[in-house]
């Protein structure tokens, strides 16, 4: 499912009188809130899962074309851990 399909699904769930623009704005608001929250720490959505910020250490990698070693810089990323309720519903 891509973002456009998710917007259509939100619009359908909210009801026939909800515009596609309103559904898009609602989805964008939720995604922005999650993004802001993850910058501060874990965001736990009961019954869905947890978005956790994860710091990755610098490490050595290898250029697959030239086979020479390459340093991969430290970075921060997000990890999603699905709740048991979500796992059991799939």
PyMOL Python script that loads the backbone (N, CA, C, O; Angstrom):
from pymol import cmd

cmd.read_pdbstr("""\
ATOM      1  N   UNK A   1       0.859  -1.175   0.000  1.00  0.00           N
ATOM      2  CA  UNK A   1       0.000   0.000   0.000  1.00  0.00           C
ATOM      3  C   UNK A   1       0.901   1.232   0.000  1.00  0.00           C
ATOM      4  O   UNK A   1       1.828   1.328   0.804  1.00  0.00           O
ATOM      5  N   UNK A   2       0.630   2.163  -0.895  1.00  0.00           N
ATOM      6  CA  UNK A   2       1.388   3.410  -0.919  1.00  0.00           C
ATOM      7  C   UNK A   2       0.579   4.523  -0.249  1.00  0.00           C
ATOM      8  O   UNK A   2      -0.533   4.293   0.225  1.00  0.00           O
ATOM      9  N   UNK A   3       1.148   5.730  -0.215  1.00  0.00           N
ATOM     10  CA  UNK A   3       0.502   6.823   0.515  1.00  0.00           C
ATOM     11  C   UNK A   3      -0.854   7.188  -0.096  1.00  0.00           C
ATOM     12  O   UNK A   3      -1.801   7.458   0.643  1.00  0.00           O
ATOM     13  N   UNK A   4      -0.964   7.201  -1.412  1.00  0.00           N
ATOM     14  CA  UNK A   4      -2.238   7.537  -2.060  1.00  0.00           C
ATOM     15  C   UNK A   4      -3.318   6.521  -1.695  1.00  0.00           C
ATOM     16  O   UNK A   4      -4.464   6.895  -1.444  1.00  0.00           O
ATOM     17  N   UNK A   5      -2.958   5.247  -1.664  1.00  0.00           N
ATOM     18  CA  UNK A   5      -3.914   4.210  -1.286  1.00  0.00           C
ATOM     19  C   UNK A   5      -4.294   4.331   0.189  1.00  0.00           C
ATOM     20  O   UNK A   5      -5.442   4.087   0.562  1.00  0.00           O
ATOM     21  N   UNK A   6      -3.334   4.704   1.016  1.00  0.00           N
ATOM     22  CA  UNK A   6      -3.613   4.903   2.438  1.00  0.00           C
ATOM     23  C   UNK A   6      -4.562   6.079   2.645  1.00  0.00           C
ATOM     24  O   UNK A   6      -5.455   6.011   3.490  1.00  0.00           O
ATOM     25  N   UNK A   7      -4.379   7.150   1.888  1.00  0.00           N
ATOM     26  CA  UNK A   7      -5.284   8.305   1.954  1.00  0.00           C
ATOM     27  C   UNK A   7      -6.694   7.890   1.557  1.00  0.00           C
ATOM     28  O   UNK A   7      -7.662   8.283   2.208  1.00  0.00           O
ATOM     29  N   UNK A   8      -6.820   7.096   0.492  1.00  0.00           N
ATOM     30  CA  UNK A   8      -8.137   6.608   0.066  1.00  0.00           C
ATOM     31  C   UNK A   8      -8.789   5.767   1.165  1.00  0.00           C
ATOM     32  O   UNK A   8      -9.992   5.873   1.402  1.00  0.00           O
ATOM     33  N   UNK A   9      -7.992   4.935   1.830  1.00  0.00           N
ATOM     34  CA  UNK A   9      -8.515   4.099   2.907  1.00  0.00           C
ATOM     35  C   UNK A   9      -8.980   4.945   4.091  1.00  0.00           C
ATOM     36  O   UNK A   9     -10.032   4.677   4.673  1.00  0.00           O
ATOM     37  N   UNK A  10      -8.194   5.971   4.449  1.00  0.00           N
ATOM     38  CA  UNK A  10      -8.581   6.874   5.539  1.00  0.00           C
ATOM     39  C   UNK A  10      -9.867   7.598   5.183  1.00  0.00           C
ATOM     40  O   UNK A  10     -10.751   7.748   6.026  1.00  0.00           O
ATOM     41  N   UNK A  11      -9.978   8.048   3.942  1.00  0.00           N
ATOM     42  CA  UNK A  11     -11.180   8.755   3.486  1.00  0.00           C
ATOM     43  C   UNK A  11     -12.403   7.843   3.593  1.00  0.00           C
ATOM     44  O   UNK A  11     -13.472   8.279   4.021  1.00  0.00           O
ATOM     45  N   UNK A  12     -12.245   6.600   3.211  1.00  0.00           N
ATOM     46  CA  UNK A  12     -13.356   5.642   3.273  1.00  0.00           C
ATOM     47  C   UNK A  12     -13.768   5.364   4.724  1.00  0.00           C
ATOM     48  O   UNK A  12     -14.957   5.277   5.031  1.00  0.00           O
ATOM     49  N   UNK A  13     -12.786   5.227   5.606  1.00  0.00           N
ATOM     50  CA  UNK A  13     -13.074   4.943   7.016  1.00  0.00           C
ATOM     51  C   UNK A  13     -13.762   6.128   7.688  1.00  0.00           C
ATOM     52  O   UNK A  13     -14.670   5.942   8.498  1.00  0.00           O
ATOM     53  N   UNK A  14     -13.328   7.357   7.352  1.00  0.00           N
ATOM     54  CA  UNK A  14     -13.905   8.548   7.973  1.00  0.00           C
ATOM     55  C   UNK A  14     -15.318   8.850   7.485  1.00  0.00           C
ATOM     56  O   UNK A  14     -16.068   9.555   8.160  1.00  0.00           O
ATOM     57  N   UNK A  15     -15.680   8.334   6.345  1.00  0.00           N
ATOM     58  CA  UNK A  15     -17.038   8.533   5.850  1.00  0.00           C
ATOM     59  C   UNK A  15     -17.065   9.214   4.500  1.00  0.00           C
ATOM     60  O   UNK A  15     -16.087   9.828   4.075  1.00  0.00           O
ATOM     61  N   UNK A  16     -18.190   9.097   3.836  1.00  0.00           N
ATOM     62  CA  UNK A  16     -18.353   9.603   2.480  1.00  0.00           C
ATOM     63  C   UNK A  16     -18.255  11.105   2.343  1.00  0.00           C
ATOM     64  O   UNK A  16     -17.881  11.595   1.277  1.00  0.00           O
ATOM     65  N   UNK A  17     -18.580  11.861   3.392  1.00  0.00           N
ATOM     66  CA  UNK A  17     -18.549  13.317   3.280  1.00  0.00           C
ATOM     67  C   UNK A  17     -17.156  13.900   3.536  1.00  0.00           C
ATOM     68  O   UNK A  17     -16.978  15.116   3.470  1.00  0.00           O
ATOM     69  N   UNK A  18     -16.167  13.045   3.827  1.00  0.00           N
ATOM     70  CA  UNK A  18     -14.795  13.507   4.047  1.00  0.00           C
ATOM     71  C   UNK A  18     -14.088  13.639   2.706  1.00  0.00           C
ATOM     72  O   UNK A  18     -14.089  12.709   1.900  1.00  0.00           O
ATOM     73  N   UNK A  19     -13.483  14.799   2.472  1.00  0.00           N
ATOM     74  CA  UNK A  19     -12.781  15.017   1.206  1.00  0.00           C
ATOM     75  C   UNK A  19     -11.424  14.318   1.228  1.00  0.00           C
ATOM     76  O   UNK A  19     -10.882  14.001   2.287  1.00  0.00           O
ATOM     77  N   UNK A  20     -10.899  14.090   0.041  1.00  0.00           N
ATOM     78  CA  UNK A  20      -9.584  13.487  -0.079  1.00  0.00           C
ATOM     79  C   UNK A  20      -8.529  14.404   0.541  1.00  0.00           C
ATOM     80  O   UNK A  20      -7.556  13.934   1.131  1.00  0.00           O
ATOM     81  N   UNK A  21      -8.731  15.713   0.403  1.00  0.00           N
ATOM     82  CA  UNK A  21      -7.809  16.698   0.978  1.00  0.00           C
ATOM     83  C   UNK A  21      -7.797  16.605   2.510  1.00  0.00           C
ATOM     84  O   UNK A  21      -6.734  16.672   3.127  1.00  0.00           O
ATOM     85  N   UNK A  22      -8.970  16.451   3.119  1.00  0.00           N
ATOM     86  CA  UNK A  22      -9.060  16.335   4.575  1.00  0.00           C
ATOM     87  C   UNK A  22      -8.383  15.048   5.054  1.00  0.00           C
ATOM     88  O   UNK A  22      -7.691  15.049   6.072  1.00  0.00           O
ATOM     89  N   UNK A  23      -8.583  13.957   4.321  1.00  0.00           N
ATOM     90  CA  UNK A  23      -7.948  12.689   4.678  1.00  0.00           C
ATOM     91  C   UNK A  23      -6.433  12.799   4.545  1.00  0.00           C
ATOM     92  O   UNK A  23      -5.692  12.279   5.379  1.00  0.00           O
ATOM     93  N   UNK A  24      -5.977  13.473   3.499  1.00  0.00           N
ATOM     94  CA  UNK A  24      -4.544  13.684   3.291  1.00  0.00           C
ATOM     95  C   UNK A  24      -3.949  14.537   4.408  1.00  0.00           C
ATOM     96  O   UNK A  24      -2.869  14.237   4.919  1.00  0.00           O
ATOM     97  N   UNK A  25      -4.660  15.605   4.785  1.00  0.00           N
ATOM     98  CA  UNK A  25      -4.197  16.473   5.874  1.00  0.00           C
ATOM     99  C   UNK A  25      -4.130  15.710   7.197  1.00  0.00           C
ATOM    100  O   UNK A  25      -3.197  15.900   7.978  1.00  0.00           O
ATOM    101  N   UNK A  26      -5.116  14.848   7.447  1.00  0.00           N
ATOM    102  CA  UNK A  26      -5.135  14.056   8.679  1.00  0.00           C
ATOM    103  C   UNK A  26      -3.946  13.092   8.715  1.00  0.00           C
ATOM    104  O   UNK A  26      -3.275  12.963   9.739  1.00  0.00           O
ATOM    105  N   UNK A  27      -3.694  12.425   7.604  1.00  0.00           N
ATOM    106  CA  UNK A  27      -2.570  11.494   7.534  1.00  0.00           C
ATOM    107  C   UNK A  27      -1.245  12.235   7.699  1.00  0.00           C
ATOM    108  O   UNK A  27      -0.366  11.775   8.429  1.00  0.00           O
ATOM    109  N   UNK A  28      -1.096  13.375   7.030  1.00  0.00           N
ATOM    110  CA  UNK A  28       0.127  14.172   7.152  1.00  0.00           C
ATOM    111  C   UNK A  28       0.346  14.633   8.587  1.00  0.00           C
ATOM    112  O   UNK A  28       1.480  14.648   9.066  1.00  0.00           O
ATOM    113  N   UNK A  29      -0.728  15.009   9.278  1.00  0.00           N
ATOM    114  CA  UNK A  29      -0.621  15.453  10.672  1.00  0.00           C
ATOM    115  C   UNK A  29      -0.122  14.317  11.564  1.00  0.00           C
ATOM    116  O   UNK A  29       0.727  14.532  12.429  1.00  0.00           O
ATOM    117  N   UNK A  30      -0.642  13.125  11.357  1.00  0.00           N
ATOM    118  CA  UNK A  30      -0.216  11.968  12.149  1.00  0.00           C
ATOM    119  C   UNK A  30       1.253  11.649  11.873  1.00  0.00           C
ATOM    120  O   UNK A  30       2.025  11.419  12.803  1.00  0.00           O
ATOM    121  N   UNK A  31       1.635  11.637  10.609  1.00  0.00           N
ATOM    122  CA  UNK A  31       3.021  11.329  10.256  1.00  0.00           C
ATOM    123  C   UNK A  31       3.985  12.383  10.801  1.00  0.00           C
ATOM    124  O   UNK A  31       5.074  12.047  11.268  1.00  0.00           O
ATOM    125  N   UNK A  32       3.588  13.655  10.744  1.00  0.00           N
ATOM    126  CA  UNK A  32       4.429  14.724  11.289  1.00  0.00           C
ATOM    127  C   UNK A  32       4.569  14.599  12.803  1.00  0.00           C
ATOM    128  O   UNK A  32       5.650  14.823  13.347  1.00  0.00           O
ATOM    129  N   UNK A  33       3.491  14.244  13.481  1.00  0.00           N
ATOM    130  CA  UNK A  33       3.537  14.071  14.935  1.00  0.00           C
ATOM    131  C   UNK A  33       4.462  12.914  15.312  1.00  0.00           C
ATOM    132  O   UNK A  33       5.225  13.021  16.272  1.00  0.00           O
ATOM    133  N   UNK A  34       4.401  11.825  14.573  1.00  0.00           N
ATOM    134  CA  UNK A  34       5.288  10.684  14.833  1.00  0.00           C
ATOM    135  C   UNK A  34       6.737  11.087  14.587  1.00  0.00           C
ATOM    136  O   UNK A  34       7.617  10.747  15.378  1.00  0.00           O
ATOM    137  N   UNK A  35       6.992  11.811  13.494  1.00  0.00           N
ATOM    138  CA  UNK A  35       8.351  12.255  13.168  1.00  0.00           C
ATOM    139  C   UNK A  35       8.919  13.146  14.263  1.00  0.00           C
ATOM    140  O   UNK A  35      10.063  12.962  14.681  1.00  0.00           O
ATOM    141  N   UNK A  36       8.132  14.107  14.731  1.00  0.00           N
ATOM    142  CA  UNK A  36       8.589  14.996  15.807  1.00  0.00           C
ATOM    143  C   UNK A  36       8.821  14.214  17.096  1.00  0.00           C
ATOM    144  O   UNK A  36       9.789  14.466  17.814  1.00  0.00           O
ATOM    145  N   UNK A  37       7.944  13.277  17.385  1.00  0.00           N
ATOM    146  CA  UNK A  37       8.070  12.484  18.601  1.00  0.00           C
ATOM    147  C   UNK A  37       9.304  11.605  18.607  1.00  0.00           C
ATOM    148  O   UNK A  37       9.969  11.483  19.636  1.00  0.00           O
ATOM    149  N   UNK A  38       9.624  10.987  17.472  1.00  0.00           N
ATOM    150  CA  UNK A  38      10.772  10.085  17.391  1.00  0.00           C
ATOM    151  C   UNK A  38      12.081  10.851  17.588  1.00  0.00           C
ATOM    152  O   UNK A  38      13.066  10.284  18.059  1.00  0.00           O
ATOM    153  N   UNK A  39      12.093  12.124  17.233  1.00  0.00           N
ATOM    154  CA  UNK A  39      13.298  12.931  17.458  1.00  0.00           C
ATOM    155  C   UNK A  39      13.599  13.059  18.944  1.00  0.00           C
ATOM    156  O   UNK A  39      14.753  13.242  19.332  1.00  0.00           O
ATOM    157  N   UNK A  40      12.561  12.963  19.784  1.00  0.00           N
ATOM    158  CA  UNK A  40      12.716  13.101  21.232  1.00  0.00           C
ATOM    159  C   UNK A  40      12.875  11.758  21.938  1.00  0.00           C
ATOM    160  O   UNK A  40      13.428  11.702  23.036  1.00  0.00           O
ATOM    161  N   UNK A  41      12.400  10.682  21.328  1.00  0.00           N
ATOM    162  CA  UNK A  41      12.480   9.362  21.949  1.00  0.00           C
ATOM    163  C   UNK A  41      11.465   8.430  21.321  1.00  0.00           C
ATOM    164  O   UNK A  41      10.869   8.767  20.298  1.00  0.00           O
ATOM    165  N   UNK A  42      11.255   7.252  21.920  1.00  0.00           N
ATOM    166  CA  UNK A  42      10.308   6.285  21.359  1.00  0.00           C
ATOM    167  C   UNK A  42       8.877   6.823  21.316  1.00  0.00           C
ATOM    168  O   UNK A  42       8.446   7.550  22.211  1.00  0.00           O
ATOM    169  N   UNK A  43       8.154   6.454  20.266  1.00  0.00           N
ATOM    170  CA  UNK A  43       6.735   6.791  20.128  1.00  0.00           C
ATOM    171  C   UNK A  43       5.976   5.470  20.151  1.00  0.00           C
ATOM    172  O   UNK A  43       6.099   4.657  19.235  1.00  0.00           O
ATOM    173  N   UNK A  44       5.189   5.262  21.211  1.00  0.00           N
ATOM    174  CA  UNK A  44       4.458   4.014  21.379  1.00  0.00           C
ATOM    175  C   UNK A  44       2.987   4.235  21.068  1.00  0.00           C
ATOM    176  O   UNK A  44       2.328   5.074  21.681  1.00  0.00           O
ATOM    177  N   UNK A  45       2.482   3.470  20.107  1.00  0.00           N
ATOM    178  CA  UNK A  45       1.068   3.496  19.750  1.00  0.00           C
ATOM    179  C   UNK A  45       0.480   2.155  20.186  1.00  0.00           C
ATOM    180  O   UNK A  45       0.689   1.135  19.530  1.00  0.00           O
ATOM    181  N   UNK A  46      -0.254   2.165  21.292  1.00  0.00           N
ATOM    182  CA  UNK A  46      -0.796   0.936  21.866  1.00  0.00           C
ATOM    183  C   UNK A  46      -1.649   0.216  20.822  1.00  0.00           C
ATOM    184  O   UNK A  46      -2.504   0.821  20.176  1.00  0.00           O
ATOM    185  N   UNK A  47      -1.404  -1.075  20.672  1.00  0.00           N
ATOM    186  CA  UNK A  47      -2.148  -1.887  19.720  1.00  0.00           C
ATOM    187  C   UNK A  47      -1.586  -1.835  18.312  1.00  0.00           C
ATOM    188  O   UNK A  47      -2.060  -2.561  17.438  1.00  0.00           O
ATOM    189  N   UNK A  48      -0.576  -0.987  18.066  1.00  0.00           N
ATOM    190  CA  UNK A  48       0.017  -0.876  16.733  1.00  0.00           C
ATOM    191  C   UNK A  48       1.505  -1.191  16.771  1.00  0.00           C
ATOM    192  O   UNK A  48       1.961  -2.110  16.091  1.00  0.00           O
ATOM    193  N   UNK A  49       2.266  -0.437  17.562  1.00  0.00           N
ATOM    194  CA  UNK A  49       3.698  -0.682  17.649  1.00  0.00           C
ATOM    195  C   UNK A  49       4.438   0.519  18.190  1.00  0.00           C
ATOM    196  O   UNK A  49       3.835   1.501  18.622  1.00  0.00           O
ATOM    197  N   UNK A  50       5.771   0.424  18.158  1.00  0.00           N
ATOM    198  CA  UNK A  50       6.632   1.473  18.693  1.00  0.00           C
ATOM    199  C   UNK A  50       7.665   1.874  17.654  1.00  0.00           C
ATOM    200  O   UNK A  50       8.316   1.023  17.047  1.00  0.00           O
ATOM    201  N   UNK A  51       7.810   3.178  17.455  1.00  0.00           N
ATOM    202  CA  UNK A  51       8.857   3.733  16.611  1.00  0.00           C
ATOM    203  C   UNK A  51       9.987   4.156  17.541  1.00  0.00           C
ATOM    204  O   UNK A  51       9.782   4.992  18.421  1.00  0.00           O
ATOM    205  N   UNK A  52      11.192   3.583  17.356  1.00  0.00           N
ATOM    206  CA  UNK A  52      12.314   3.864  18.249  1.00  0.00           C
ATOM    207  C   UNK A  52      13.469   4.472  17.461  1.00  0.00           C
ATOM    208  O   UNK A  52      13.841   3.951  16.409  1.00  0.00           O
ATOM    209  N   UNK A  53      14.047   5.579  17.965  1.00  0.00           N
ATOM    210  CA  UNK A  53      15.259   6.094  17.335  1.00  0.00           C
ATOM    211  C   UNK A  53      16.438   5.188  17.706  1.00  0.00           C
ATOM    212  O   UNK A  53      16.568   4.778  18.859  1.00  0.00           O
ATOM    213  N   UNK A  54      17.286   4.881  16.738  1.00  0.00           N
ATOM    214  CA  UNK A  54      18.418   3.990  16.959  1.00  0.00           C
ATOM    215  C   UNK A  54      19.679   4.661  16.423  1.00  0.00           C
ATOM    216  O   UNK A  54      19.712   5.123  15.283  1.00  0.00           O
ATOM    217  N   UNK A  55      20.717   4.709  17.259  1.00  0.00           N
ATOM    218  CA  UNK A  55      22.010   5.240  16.828  1.00  0.00           C
ATOM    219  C   UNK A  55      22.855   4.085  16.309  1.00  0.00           C
ATOM    220  O   UNK A  55      23.058   3.087  17.002  1.00  0.00           O
ATOM    221  N   UNK A  56      23.343   4.232  15.084  1.00  0.00           N
ATOM    222  CA  UNK A  56      24.214   3.213  14.501  1.00  0.00           C
ATOM    223  C   UNK A  56      25.654   3.692  14.583  1.00  0.00           C
ATOM    224  O   UNK A  56      25.948   4.851  14.289  1.00  0.00           O
ATOM    225  N   UNK A  57      26.537   2.811  14.976  1.00  0.00           N
ATOM    226  CA  UNK A  57      27.949   3.149  15.099  1.00  0.00           C
ATOM    227  C   UNK A  57      28.594   3.198  13.713  1.00  0.00           C
ATOM    228  O   UNK A  57      28.101   2.594  12.760  1.00  0.00           O
ATOM    229  N   UNK A  58      29.694   3.922  13.625  1.00  0.00           N
ATOM    230  CA  UNK A  58      30.478   3.922  12.391  1.00  0.00           C
ATOM    231  C   UNK A  58      31.066   2.523  12.216  1.00  0.00           C
ATOM    232  O   UNK A  58      31.384   1.847  13.195  1.00  0.00           O
ATOM    233  N   UNK A  59      31.204   2.103  10.981  1.00  0.00           N
ATOM    234  CA  UNK A  59      31.749   0.773  10.726  1.00  0.00           C
ATOM    235  C   UNK A  59      32.436   0.753   9.366  1.00  0.00           C
ATOM    236  O   UNK A  59      32.296   1.676   8.564  1.00  0.00           O
ATOM    237  N   UNK A  60      33.162  -0.297   9.135  1.00  0.00           N
ATOM    238  CA  UNK A  60      33.824  -0.449   7.848  1.00  0.00           C
ATOM    239  C   UNK A  60      32.935  -1.286   6.934  1.00  0.00           C
ATOM    240  O   UNK A  60      32.393  -2.315   7.339  1.00  0.00           O
ATOM    241  N   UNK A  61      32.798  -0.827   5.706  1.00  0.00           N
ATOM    242  CA  UNK A  61      32.053  -1.556   4.695  1.00  0.00           C
ATOM    243  C   UNK A  61      32.973  -1.837   3.528  1.00  0.00           C
ATOM    244  O   UNK A  61      34.185  -1.644   3.628  1.00  0.00           O
ATOM    245  N   UNK A  62      32.415  -2.285   2.432  1.00  0.00           N
ATOM    246  CA  UNK A  62      33.223  -2.587   1.261  1.00  0.00           C
ATOM    247  C   UNK A  62      32.470  -2.139   0.021  1.00  0.00           C
ATOM    248  O   UNK A  62      31.286  -2.435  -0.143  1.00  0.00           O
ATOM    249  N   UNK A  63      33.166  -1.426  -0.845  1.00  0.00           N
ATOM    250  CA  UNK A  63      32.592  -1.031  -2.123  1.00  0.00           C
ATOM    251  C   UNK A  63      32.444  -2.300  -2.959  1.00  0.00           C
ATOM    252  O   UNK A  63      33.448  -2.942  -3.268  1.00  0.00           O
ATOM    253  N   UNK A  64      31.217  -2.680  -3.334  1.00  0.00           N
ATOM    254  CA  UNK A  64      31.032  -3.945  -4.051  1.00  0.00           C
ATOM    255  C   UNK A  64      31.676  -3.959  -5.438  1.00  0.00           C
ATOM    256  O   UNK A  64      32.002  -5.027  -5.957  1.00  0.00           O
ATOM    257  N   UNK A  65      31.858  -2.802  -6.029  1.00  0.00           N
ATOM    258  CA  UNK A  65      32.435  -2.744  -7.375  1.00  0.00           C
ATOM    259  C   UNK A  65      33.959  -2.866  -7.339  1.00  0.00           C
ATOM    260  O   UNK A  65      34.546  -3.657  -8.077  1.00  0.00           O
ATOM    261  N   UNK A  66      34.597  -2.065  -6.461  1.00  0.00           N
ATOM    262  CA  UNK A  66      36.062  -2.041  -6.424  1.00  0.00           C
ATOM    263  C   UNK A  66      36.646  -2.930  -5.330  1.00  0.00           C
ATOM    264  O   UNK A  66      37.852  -3.175  -5.315  1.00  0.00           O
ATOM    265  N   UNK A  67      35.824  -3.407  -4.433  1.00  0.00           N
ATOM    266  CA  UNK A  67      36.214  -4.262  -3.303  1.00  0.00           C
ATOM    267  C   UNK A  67      37.102  -3.547  -2.287  1.00  0.00           C
ATOM    268  O   UNK A  67      37.651  -4.196  -1.397  1.00  0.00           O
ATOM    269  N   UNK A  68      37.258  -2.228  -2.397  1.00  0.00           N
ATOM    270  CA  UNK A  68      38.086  -1.533  -1.415  1.00  0.00           C
ATOM    271  C   UNK A  68      37.260  -1.153  -0.189  1.00  0.00           C
ATOM    272  O   UNK A  68      36.064  -0.882  -0.298  1.00  0.00           O
ATOM    273  N   UNK A  69      37.908  -1.136   0.983  1.00  0.00           N
ATOM    274  CA  UNK A  69      37.204  -0.792   2.221  1.00  0.00           C
ATOM    275  C   UNK A  69      36.724   0.664   2.210  1.00  0.00           C
ATOM    276  O   UNK A  69      37.406   1.560   1.711  1.00  0.00           O
ATOM    277  N   UNK A  70      35.537   0.869   2.772  1.00  0.00           N
ATOM    278  CA  UNK A  70      34.939   2.198   2.843  1.00  0.00           C
ATOM    279  C   UNK A  70      34.402   2.383   4.258  1.00  0.00           C
ATOM    280  O   UNK A  70      33.775   1.482   4.815  1.00  0.00           O
ATOM    281  N   UNK A  71      34.654   3.568   4.840  1.00  0.00           N
ATOM    282  CA  UNK A  71      34.118   3.840   6.169  1.00  0.00           C
ATOM    283  C   UNK A  71      32.674   4.310   6.038  1.00  0.00           C
ATOM    284  O   UNK A  71      32.382   5.249   5.298  1.00  0.00           O
ATOM    285  N   UNK A  72      31.785   3.655   6.754  1.00  0.00           N
ATOM    286  CA  UNK A  72      30.382   4.055   6.802  1.00  0.00           C
ATOM    287  C   UNK A  72      30.210   4.859   8.079  1.00  0.00           C
ATOM    288  O   UNK A  72      30.448   4.351   9.175  1.00  0.00           O
ATOM    289  N   UNK A  73      29.797   6.110   7.941  1.00  0.00           N
ATOM    290  CA  UNK A  73      29.701   7.019   9.081  1.00  0.00           C
ATOM    291  C   UNK A  73      28.585   6.604  10.037  1.00  0.00           C
ATOM    292  O   UNK A  73      27.644   5.907   9.658  1.00  0.00           O
ATOM    293  N   UNK A  74      28.715   7.049  11.278  1.00  0.00           N
ATOM    294  CA  UNK A  74      27.667   6.825  12.274  1.00  0.00           C
ATOM    295  C   UNK A  74      26.409   7.568  11.831  1.00  0.00           C
ATOM    296  O   UNK A  74      26.494   8.639  11.230  1.00  0.00           O
ATOM    297  N   UNK A  75      25.260   7.005  12.125  1.00  0.00           N
ATOM    298  CA  UNK A  75      24.006   7.638  11.712  1.00  0.00           C
ATOM    299  C   UNK A  75      22.910   7.319  12.717  1.00  0.00           C
ATOM    300  O   UNK A  75      23.060   6.443  13.568  1.00  0.00           O
ATOM    301  N   UNK A  76      21.827   8.035  12.602  1.00  0.00           N
ATOM    302  CA  UNK A  76      20.652   7.800  13.442  1.00  0.00           C
ATOM    303  C   UNK A  76      19.509   7.415  12.517  1.00  0.00           C
ATOM    304  O   UNK A  76      19.288   8.054  11.489  1.00  0.00           O
ATOM    305  N   UNK A  77      18.792   6.375  12.887  1.00  0.00           N
ATOM    306  CA  UNK A  77      17.691   5.892  12.069  1.00  0.00           C
ATOM    307  C   UNK A  77      16.513   5.536  12.972  1.00  0.00           C
ATOM    308  O   UNK A  77      16.579   5.707  14.189  1.00  0.00           O
ATOM    309  N   UNK A  78      15.451   5.048  12.372  1.00  0.00           N
ATOM    310  CA  UNK A  78      14.247   4.681  13.120  1.00  0.00           C
ATOM    311  C   UNK A  78      13.981   3.195  12.929  1.00  0.00           C
ATOM    312  O   UNK A  78      14.080   2.663  11.824  1.00  0.00           O
ATOM    313  N   UNK A  79      13.645   2.546  14.025  1.00  0.00           N
ATOM    314  CA  UNK A  79      13.267   1.137  13.971  1.00  0.00           C
ATOM    315  C   UNK A  79      11.823   1.027  14.435  1.00  0.00           C
ATOM    316  O   UNK A  79      11.433   1.654  15.421  1.00  0.00           O
ATOM    317  N   UNK A  80      11.028   0.232  13.727  1.00  0.00           N
ATOM    318  CA  UNK A  80       9.635   0.003  14.113  1.00  0.00           C
ATOM    319  C   UNK A  80       9.517  -1.399  14.671  1.00  0.00           C
ATOM    320  O   UNK A  80       9.951  -2.367  14.046  1.00  0.00           O
ATOM    321  N   UNK A  81       8.927  -1.505  15.854  1.00  0.00           N
ATOM    322  CA  UNK A  81       8.664  -2.800  16.478  1.00  0.00           C
ATOM    323  C   UNK A  81       7.150  -2.950  16.578  1.00  0.00           C
ATOM    324  O   UNK A  81       6.491  -2.195  17.292  1.00  0.00           O
ATOM    325  N   UNK A  82       6.606  -3.923  15.863  1.00  0.00           N
ATOM    326  CA  UNK A  82       5.159  -4.144  15.853  1.00  0.00           C
ATOM    327  C   UNK A  82       4.695  -4.705  17.191  1.00  0.00           C
ATOM    328  O   UNK A  82       5.398  -5.494  17.822  1.00  0.00           O
ATOM    329  N   UNK A  83       3.502  -4.289  17.616  1.00  0.00           N
ATOM    330  CA  UNK A  83       2.938  -4.804  18.869  1.00  0.00           C
ATOM    331  C   UNK A  83       2.453  -6.235  18.655  1.00  0.00           C
ATOM    332  O   UNK A  83       2.256  -6.673  17.522  1.00  0.00           O
ATOM    333  N   UNK A  84       2.266  -6.947  19.747  1.00  0.00           N
ATOM    334  CA  UNK A  84       1.776  -8.322  19.640  1.00  0.00           C
ATOM    335  C   UNK A  84       0.365  -8.348  19.062  1.00  0.00           C
ATOM    336  O   UNK A  84       0.000  -9.296  18.368  1.00  0.00           O
ATOM    337  N   UNK A  85      -0.435  -7.312  19.342  1.00  0.00           N
ATOM    338  CA  UNK A  85      -1.788  -7.248  18.784  1.00  0.00           C
ATOM    339  C   UNK A  85      -1.736  -7.124  17.263  1.00  0.00           C
ATOM    340  O   UNK A  85      -2.516  -7.771  16.564  1.00  0.00           O
ATOM    341  N   UNK A  86      -0.829  -6.306  16.747  1.00  0.00           N
ATOM    342  CA  UNK A  86      -0.683  -6.158  15.295  1.00  0.00           C
ATOM    343  C   UNK A  86      -0.166  -7.448  14.678  1.00  0.00           C
ATOM    344  O   UNK A  86      -0.648  -7.877  13.629  1.00  0.00           O
ATOM    345  N   UNK A  87       0.812  -8.066  15.326  1.00  0.00           N
ATOM    346  CA  UNK A  87       1.373  -9.315  14.811  1.00  0.00           C
ATOM    347  C   UNK A  87       0.317 -10.408  14.732  1.00  0.00           C
ATOM    348  O   UNK A  87       0.269 -11.164  13.761  1.00  0.00           O
ATOM    349  N   UNK A  88      -0.525 -10.491  15.750  1.00  0.00           N
ATOM    350  CA  UNK A  88      -1.532 -11.557  15.767  1.00  0.00           C
ATOM    351  C   UNK A  88      -2.679 -11.295  14.796  1.00  0.00           C
ATOM    352  O   UNK A  88      -3.389 -12.224  14.411  1.00  0.00           O
ATOM    353  N   UNK A  89      -2.866 -10.035  14.398  1.00  0.00           N
ATOM    354  CA  UNK A  89      -3.962  -9.726  13.477  1.00  0.00           C
ATOM    355  C   UNK A  89      -3.600  -9.979  12.015  1.00  0.00           C
ATOM    356  O   UNK A  89      -4.472  -9.971  11.146  1.00  0.00           O
ATOM    357  N   UNK A  90      -2.336 -10.200  11.751  1.00  0.00           N
ATOM    358  CA  UNK A  90      -1.895 -10.410  10.356  1.00  0.00           C
ATOM    359  C   UNK A  90      -1.944 -11.874   9.996  1.00  0.00           C
ATOM    360  O   UNK A  90      -1.612 -12.244   8.870  1.00  0.00           O
TER     361      UNK A  90
END
""", "prot")
cmd.dss("prot")
cmd.show_as("cartoon", "prot")
cmd.util.cbc("prot")
cmd.orient("prot")
